Amino acid sequence: MRHEEEILAERILSLLQPLVLSWLEAAVLLHHYMHGFRLPEVAARVNRHIRDVQQARDSLIRKAAVVLGYMEGDVELAVPPLVREERRREVAKLRKQGLTTVEIARRLGVHDSTVRADLRAIRRTEGA
């Protein structure tokens, strides 16, 4: 079971990779979610008021929910926009790795309809 949890955690972290996090959000991710410290303990470790840590947690949850496709919204991504040909190569690579169109879109910071259009274009060029 532990191995499956590690695989799941690794997959979730790879999906969250393009997110831009504040240092406090990153501290919450590390101490609270990865090491299991309660929020008051995190606040003490980073020398911040508990309300600041709770706000960072809420912001982190919202950003993750948007990137993972559970809610609508805009979040800042660290991934710069790719030109079309580079994006299509990346879409093809990620699809071969088994990612869904929504996961690919979140990873690349584009709409899932863009990924679907890229996949259609890839199929047309491969079929030609």
C-alpha positions as CSV (number, residue, x, y, z in Angstrom):
1,M,0.0,0.0,0.0
2,R,2.8,2.4,0.8
3,H,4.2,2.1,-2.7
4,E,0.8,3.0,-4.2
5,E,0.6,6.1,-2.0
6,E,4.1,7.2,-3.1
7,I,3.1,6.8,-6.8
8,L,-0.1,8.8,-6.2
9,A,1.8,11.5,-4.3
10,E,4.4,11.7,-7.1
11,R,1.6,12.0,-9.8
12,I,-0.2,14.7,-7.8
13,L,3.1,16.6,-7.4
14,S,3.9,16.3,-11.1
15,L,0.4,17.8,-11.9
16,L,1.0,20.7,-9.4
17,Q,4.5,21.4,-10.8
18,P,3.4,24.3,-13.0
19,L,1.9,26.2,-10.0
20,V,3.5,29.3,-8.8
21,L,3.4,29.2,-4.9
22,S,4.2,31.7,-2.3
23,W,6.9,30.7,0.2
24,L,4.2,30.2,2.8
25,E,2.1,28.1,0.5
26,A,5.1,26.0,-0.2
27,A,5.8,25.7,3.6
28,V,2.2,24.5,4.1
29,L,2.6,22.0,1.3
30,L,5.8,20.6,2.8
31,H,5.1,20.7,6.6
32,H,1.3,20.1,6.7
33,Y,0.6,17.9,3.7
34,M,3.8,16.0,3.3
35,H,5.1,15.7,6.9
36,G,1.7,15.8,8.6
37,F,2.2,18.7,11.0
38,R,-0.9,20.4,12.2
39,L,-1.4,24.0,11.1
40,P,-0.5,25.5,14.5
41,E,2.8,23.6,14.4
42,V,3.4,24.9,10.9
43,A,2.7,28.4,12.1
44,A,5.2,28.1,14.9
45,R,7.9,26.6,12.5
46,V,7.6,29.4,10.0
47,N,7.0,32.1,12.7
48,R,3.7,33.3,11.2
49,H,0.3,33.8,12.7
50,I,-2.1,30.9,12.4
51,R,-4.5,33.0,10.2
52,D,-1.7,33.6,7.7
53,V,-1.0,29.8,7.5
54,Q,-4.7,29.0,7.2
55,Q,-5.0,31.6,4.3
56,A,-2.0,30.0,2.6
57,R,-3.5,26.6,3.0
58,D,-6.8,27.8,1.5
59,S,-5.0,29.4,-1.4
60,L,-3.0,26.3,-2.0
61,I,-6.1,24.1,-2.0
62,R,-7.9,26.5,-4.4
63,K,-4.9,26.6,-6.8
64,A,-4.6,22.8,-6.7
65,A,-8.3,22.3,-7.3
66,V,-8.1,24.6,-10.4
67,V,-5.0,22.9,-11.8
68,L,-6.5,19.5,-11.2
69,G,-9.7,20.5,-12.9
70,Y,-12.0,20.3,-9.9
71,M,-13.0,23.9,-10.1
72,E,-12.9,26.8,-12.5
73,G,-10.6,29.7,-12.0
74,D,-7.3,31.3,-13.0
75,V,-4.0,30.6,-11.3
76,E,-0.5,31.7,-12.1
77,L,1.5,29.0,-13.8
78,A,5.3,28.9,-14.0
79,V,5.1,27.3,-17.4
80,P,5.7,29.9,-20.2
81,P,3.4,29.6,-23.2
82,L,4.8,27.4,-25.9
83,V,4.7,28.0,-29.6
84,R,2.4,25.7,-31.5
85,E,4.9,23.2,-32.8
86,E,6.7,22.9,-29.4
87,R,3.3,22.6,-27.7
88,R,2.2,19.8,-30.1
89,R,5.4,17.9,-29.4
90,E,4.9,18.2,-25.7
91,V,1.2,17.2,-26.0
92,A,2.2,14.1,-28.0
93,K,4.8,13.2,-25.4
94,L,2.5,13.7,-22.4
95,R,-0.3,11.7,-24.1
96,K,2.1,8.8,-24.7
97,Q,2.8,9.0,-20.9
98,G,-0.9,8.3,-20.3
99,L,-2.1,11.8,-19.2
100,T,-5.6,12.8,-20.1
101,T,-6.4,15.9,-22.1
102,V,-7.4,17.8,-19.0
103,E,-4.1,16.8,-17.2
104,I,-2.1,17.9,-20.3
105,A,-4.0,21.2,-20.5
106,R,-3.3,22.0,-16.8
107,R,0.3,21.0,-17.2
108,L,0.9,23.2,-20.2
109,G,-1.4,26.1,-19.0
110,V,-3.8,25.9,-22.0
111,H,-7.5,25.1,-22.4
112,D,-8.3,21.4,-22.9
113,S,-9.9,22.3,-26.2
114,T,-6.5,23.4,-27.4
115,V,-5.1,20.0,-26.4
116,R,-7.9,18.2,-28.3
117,A,-7.2,20.4,-31.4
118,D,-3.5,19.6,-31.1
119,L,-4.2,15.9,-30.8
120,R,-6.4,16.0,-33.9
121,A,-3.6,17.9,-35.8
122,I,-1.0,15.3,-34.6
123,R,-3.2,12.4,-35.8
124,R,-3.7,14.2,-39.2
125,T,0.1,14.6,-39.7
126,E,0.8,11.0,-38.6
127,G,-1.9,9.7,-40.9
128,A,-0.6,11.7,-43.9
